[in-house]
Amino acid sequence: MAAKGAADDFLFATTWVHAFEEDTAEGAVFRPEDADIPLSRRPRERIVLHEDGSARVLMPGPDDRFVERPTEWTTEGNAVVMRAAAGAPELRIVERSPERLLVEMGRKRLRR
């Protein structure tokens, strides 16, 4: 598993919320849950990273309640790569700052 780096402490200090209005061709944008994110009629996906290499991806289920997908993360070069069970999309954090994550999706995309 990946080790915690002091420069990335902000990754573990918050729940990251998909700000889909800001998505670009380069990837999905996630903001800290306490950021000024507009209200949305649809539930927003969330990512929670833990220092021990585990993570949780929270996706809206059929009744809009969150369904948790346990995930593990590692670092590969400058990216943080999250992998869940077989068949789930790989999520790759390719840019990160305390205010924003840019996430590339793997084989499948987050629900639009």
MOMO-V156607 format. One record per backbone hydrogen bond with DSSP energy under -1.0 kcal/mol. NH is the residue of the N-H (numbers start at 1). CO is the residue of the C=O. E is the energy in kcal/mol with one decimal. If there is no record, write none. Layout:
{{NH | CO | E} {NH | CO | E}}
//
This chain:
{{8 | 5 | -1.8} {9 | 6 | -1.3} {11 | 8 | -2.1} {12 | 9 | -1.2} {16 | 47 | -3.1} {17 | 31 | -3.6} {18 | 45 | -2.6} {19 | 29 | -2.7} {20 | 18 | -1.1} {22 | 19 | -2.5} {23 | 20 | -1.2} {24 | 27 | -2.5} {28 | 103 | -3.1} {30 | 101 | -2.4} {31 | 17 | -2.8} {33 | 15 | -2.1} {35 | 32 | -2.4} {37 | 35 | -1.9} {46 | 58 | -2.1} {47 | 16 | -2.4} {48 | 56 | -2.5} {50 | 54 | -2.6} {53 | 50 | -1.7} {55 | 71 | -2.6} {56 | 48 | -2.5} {57 | 69 | -1.7} {58 | 46 | -2.7} {59 | 67 | -2.5} {61 | 65 | -3.0} {64 | 61 | -2.1} {67 | 59 | -3.6} {69 | 57 | -2.7} {71 | 55 | -2.6} {72 | 83 | -2.5} {73 | 53 | -2.8} {74 | 81 | -2.0} {76 | 79 | -2.5} {79 | 76 | -1.9} {80 | 93 | -1.8} {81 | 74 | -3.0} {82 | 91 | -3.6} {83 | 72 | -3.0} {88 | 85 | -2.0} {91 | 82 | -2.2} {92 | 104 | -2.6} {93 | 80 | -3.3} {94 | 102 | -2.4} {95 | 102 | -1.2} {97 | 100 | -1.9} {101 | 30 | -2.5} {102 | 95 | -2.5} {103 | 28 | -3.2} {104 | 92 | -3.1} {106 | 90 | -1.7}}
//
